[in-house]
């Protein structure tokens, strides 16, 4: 299996695992969106918490230029931890939600 396909499988598994965690409050469902043609992977949440409408992106990860870009991470544990545990090297993970200036100080890839 090539590296890119390994990254795709890891990302899908991590997001799928998060999608199966039930919400403690409200009637909120998780939806996975995997677009392998452009390598975009999302976990959306949708539903109601009382009278409030809940709709948003919890996780957004792209593969750009053979690197894994974490664009949005709304998890408590952090996607970086999960991706590192699954074998994706630190120098192949970009914290896209951080500014380019801040990325230089993270120890992860900058671009």
N, C-alpha and C positions, 0 to 999 in steps of 0.2 A: 504494500500500500504506500502510495506516495505521501509526502508531507502535507500537501494541501488537503488531500482527502482525509487524512488523520485529523487535521484541525477542524474540518467540517463535522466529522463524527463526534469529536469531543464537544464542540460548541452545541450541537443539537442535543446531545445527552445531558449536558449541564442545564440547558434551558428547559428541556423536558422534565428533568428532576425537579426544578423549581416550580414548574407549572402544576405539579401534583401536590404541592403544599397547600392545604386549604386555608382560607382566611378565617380568622376567629370572629370577625364582626361583619355584619352585612351579608348581602347576597352578591358576592363578587366572584366572577369566573375568570380563569386564566385562558388566554389564547396564544398558541405558538404560531409564529409566522416564519417560515424557512424558505427563502428565495435563493436557491443554489445557483441560479443563472448569474446573479450578481453578487453572490456571497453576502447576503444580508439576513440576519437572524434576530428576531424580536420575541419578547414576551410581553403581551399586552394584558391589561386587566380591565374588566368591564362589568358594570352592575350597579347596585344601589347600596348605600349605607344609610338606612333610614330614608329620608326624603332626598338626600344628596345623591346626585349622579356621580358615579366613579368611572372614569375612562382615561387610560394613560398607558404610557410605555414604562415598564419596570426594568427591562433589560434590552439593550440594543448593541449588537456586536456585528462588525463587518470584517471581512477579510479583504485587505487592500495591499497589493504589492507583496504578497506572501507573508504579511504580518496580520496579526489579530488585533483589531482596533476596538476597544471597549468605548462605545460612544455614550452609553447611559448605563449606570449601575445603581439601581434602587434597592439592592439587597443588603441585608445586615452583614453577612459574612464577607461579601465582596467577590466579584467574579474573578479577580486576579488570583485569589487563593484557590478557587476551584480549577482554574485553567492550569496553574502551576502544578497542582496535585495530579492533574490528568496528563502531565508530561509536556505541556507547551512551554518552551524555554522563555525566560524572562526577557531576553533580547528580541523575542518575536511578538511581544505584547506591547501595544501602544495604548496609553491611557488617554484616549481621544477626548474625554470629558475635562481634561486638564489643559491649560493654556500651553502653547509650545515652550514658553519660558519656564513654566513649572515642571514640564516633563523632563527637562535636563537634570533635575535634582531627584528624580524618583528611582533611578536604577533600572527602569524599564526602557524599552526602545523609545526614541523620540519621534521617529517617522517611519 
